[in-house]
Amino acid sequence: MATPEYEGQANYAYHLDAGKFSHFLQRHCCETLGVRHVRADVTDVRKDESGDIVGLDTEQGIAIDGDLFVDCTGFAALLIGKAMGVPFRSCADTLFCDTALAIQVPYAQPDDPIASHTLSTAQSAGWIWDIGLPTRRGVGHVFSSSHIDVDAAERELRAYIGPAGDWTFTFAGEAMRAYEFSLCGDGGGGATFDTTVAIEDGGTLAFNDDSCGLQSHLEFTAPYTGTFTIRVGSYHDEYQGTFLLDYRKSDVIFRNGYDG
Ligand SMILES: Cc1cc2nc3c(=O)[nH]c(=O)nc-3n(C[C@H](O)[C@H](O)[C@H](O)COP(=O)(O)OP(=O)(O)OC[C@H]3O[C@@H](n4cnc5c(N)ncnc54)[C@H](O)[C@@H]3O)c2cc1C
């Protein structure tokens, strides 16, 4: 190596969309460099009598013969591990992080700023990555499963994301009028995940977690005429599932504790 370890010549790096980049490489290799791209699932590895790999058989019935094979099957290690018997060398004694939780976080507004760098934040037994993409953030927690369990790691990730992953709506409330917001499906809506619902105006005015099973229901009397935020969140399986929020506005206005 020309440079000492960990001292790269560039003090910057690029974010690339891995899917798009691989398509770009594929096109470049096939159209410019004369590479033949075969998309197939390897089922068998053929070896000669000396034990060298001479060909691959695939589920699609295409046989691939060659002189040089490079195993790019990731953890499957089909050629190097399964066929050649080279054992996996664990680095668990020095690389403790062995598990990752990943989540896609929508921007609150379409014109929210996009971070031009990865934010890496240390956690109790790992770290959280936060990568700004054009349409969303990619956030994840990579951690040592020997030092923290998945539930606790998920709580740390959730605490990091905070309310950014929740869905928010605003509504115009009328002073002393009652409103109902329901994810219980009682008005035809409902939710497919463990929800929370809150009404906010900078602070939290009302909150409900489990009103009907794991879904939420709120009755709220607006303390003044103004705009309020309804926040639908997920208690456990963050941001997974669908919901339809039922909304009811009462005909009744409460004044001084009396219906009127
Ligand atoms: C959540 C997460 C986030 C990450 N983020 C980043 C990041 O931001 N930047 C970064 O640099 N790295 C990142 N990494 C790491 C990176 O993805 C891996 O290091 C990299 O993908 C490993 O590449 P690979 O080619 O060895 O294996 P893989 O990417 O796993 O590729 C193996 C391929 O072999 C194929 N295959 C398996 N069996 C067969 C078969 N029988 N026949 C044909 N094909 C087969 C699979 O379909 C797969 O396409 C991330 C990893 C994870 C899990």
The ligand as an SDF file (V2000), in Angstrom:
LIG
                    3D

 53 58  0  0  0  0  0  0  0  0999 V2000
  -28.7340   -2.6360    6.0850 C   0  0  0  0  0  0  0  0  0  0  0  0
  -27.3980   -2.5660    5.3930 C   0  0  0  0  0  0  0  0  0  0  0  0
  -26.9210   -1.3220    4.9820 C   0  0  0  0  0  0  0  0  0  0  0  0
  -25.6900   -1.2240    4.3300 C   0  0  0  0  0  0  0  0  0  0  0  0
  -25.2790    0.0030    3.9350 N   0  0  0  0  0  0  0  0  0  0  0  0
  -24.1110    0.1170    3.2710 C   0  0  0  0  0  0  0  0  0  0  0  0
  -23.6570    1.3820    2.8010 C   0  0  0  0  0  0  0  0  0  0  0  0
  -24.3230    2.3930    2.9710 O   0  0  0  0  0  0  0  0  0  0  0  0
  -22.4720    1.4560    2.1510 N   0  0  0  0  0  0  0  0  0  0  0  0
  -21.7060    0.3240    1.9300 C   0  0  0  0  0  0  0  0  0  0  0  0
  -20.6470    0.4310    1.3300 O   0  0  0  0  0  0  0  0  0  0  0  0
  -22.1180   -0.8980    2.3730 N   0  0  0  0  0  0  0  0  0  0  0  0
  -23.2790   -1.0280    3.0160 C   0  0  0  0  0  0  0  0  0  0  0  0
  -23.6970   -2.2510    3.4740 N   0  0  0  0  0  0  0  0  0  0  0  0
  -22.8220   -3.4070    3.2730 C   0  0  0  0  0  0  0  0  0  0  0  0
  -22.9150   -3.9320    1.8480 C   0  0  0  0  0  0  0  0  0  0  0  0
  -24.2670   -4.0480    1.4590 O   0  0  0  0  0  0  0  0  0  0  0  0
  -22.2600   -5.3080    1.7850 C   0  0  0  0  0  0  0  0  0  0  0  0
  -20.9740   -5.2310    2.3470 O   0  0  0  0  0  0  0  0  0  0  0  0
  -22.1380   -5.7600    0.3610 C   0  0  0  0  0  0  0  0  0  0  0  0
  -23.4120   -5.8130   -0.2440 O   0  0  0  0  0  0  0  0  0  0  0  0
  -21.5230   -7.1540    0.2860 C   0  0  0  0  0  0  0  0  0  0  0  0
  -21.4070   -7.4580   -1.0760 O   0  0  0  0  0  0  0  0  0  0  0  0
  -21.2500   -8.9140   -1.5780 P   0  0  0  0  0  0  0  0  0  0  0  0
  -21.1330   -8.8350   -3.0710 O   0  0  0  0  0  0  0  0  0  0  0  0
  -20.1480   -9.6090   -0.8420 O   0  0  0  0  0  0  0  0  0  0  0  0
  -22.5850   -9.6970   -1.1820 O   0  0  0  0  0  0  0  0  0  0  0  0
  -24.0890   -9.3810   -1.5060 P   0  0  0  0  0  0  0  0  0  0  0  0
  -24.3270   -7.9380   -1.7440 O   0  0  0  0  0  0  0  0  0  0  0  0
  -24.8460  -10.0880   -0.4260 O   0  0  0  0  0  0  0  0  0  0  0  0
  -24.3360  -10.1160   -2.9020 O   0  0  0  0  0  0  0  0  0  0  0  0
  -24.4410  -11.5140   -3.0190 C   0  0  0  0  0  0  0  0  0  0  0  0
  -25.2200  -11.7900   -4.2770 C   0  0  0  0  0  0  0  0  0  0  0  0
  -25.1350  -13.1780   -4.5960 O   0  0  0  0  0  0  0  0  0  0  0  0
  -26.3850  -13.5900   -5.0620 C   0  0  0  0  0  0  0  0  0  0  0  0
  -26.5140  -15.0360   -4.8950 N   0  0  0  0  0  0  0  0  0  0  0  0
  -26.5620  -15.7520   -3.7340 C   0  0  0  0  0  0  0  0  0  0  0  0
  -26.7470  -17.0540   -4.0030 N   0  0  0  0  0  0  0  0  0  0  0  0
  -26.8100  -17.1610   -5.3570 C   0  0  0  0  0  0  0  0  0  0  0  0
  -27.0100  -18.2570   -6.2490 C   0  0  0  0  0  0  0  0  0  0  0  0
  -27.1880  -19.5060   -5.8220 N   0  0  0  0  0  0  0  0  0  0  0  0
  -27.0210  -18.0180   -7.5850 N   0  0  0  0  0  0  0  0  0  0  0  0
  -26.8640  -16.7440   -8.0660 C   0  0  0  0  0  0  0  0  0  0  0  0
  -26.6900  -15.6730   -7.2630 N   0  0  0  0  0  0  0  0  0  0  0  0
  -26.6590  -15.8790   -5.9210 C   0  0  0  0  0  0  0  0  0  0  0  0
  -27.3790  -12.8140   -4.2080 C   0  0  0  0  0  0  0  0  0  0  0  0
  -28.6450  -12.7600   -4.8640 O   0  0  0  0  0  0  0  0  0  0  0  0
  -26.6960  -11.4440   -4.1530 C   0  0  0  0  0  0  0  0  0  0  0  0
  -27.0870  -10.6410   -5.2460 O   0  0  0  0  0  0  0  0  0  0  0  0
  -24.9230   -2.3820    4.1070 C   0  0  0  0  0  0  0  0  0  0  0  0
  -25.4010   -3.6390    4.5140 C   0  0  0  0  0  0  0  0  0  0  0  0
  -26.6260   -3.7310    5.1520 C   0  0  0  0  0  0  0  0  0  0  0  0
  -27.1340   -5.0970    5.5810 C   0  0  0  0  0  0  0  0  0  0  0  0
  1  2  1  0
  2  3  1  0
  2 52  2  0
  3  4  2  0
  4  5  1  0
  4 50  1  0
  5  6  2  0
  6  7  1  0
  6 13  1  0
  7  8  2  0
  7  9  1  0
  9 10  1  0
 10 11  2  0
 10 12  1  0
 12 13  2  0
 13 14  1  0
 14 15  1  0
 14 50  1  0
 15 16  1  0
 16 17  1  0
 16 18  1  0
 18 19  1  0
 18 20  1  0
 20 21  1  0
 20 22  1  0
 22 23  1  0
 23 24  1  0
 24 25  2  0
 24 26  1  0
 24 27  1  0
 27 28  1  0
 28 29  2  0
 28 30  1  0
 28 31  1  0
 31 32  1  0
 32 33  1  0
 33 34  1  0
 33 48  1  0
 34 35  1  0
 35 36  1  0
 35 46  1  0
 36 37  1  0
 36 45  1  0
 37 38  2  0
 38 39  1  0
 39 40  1  0
 39 45  2  0
 40 41  1  0
 40 42  2  0
 42 43  1  0
 43 44  2  0
 44 45  1  0
 46 47  1  0
 46 48  1  0
 48 49  1  0
 50 51  2  0
 51 52  1  0
 52 53  1  0
M  END
$$$$
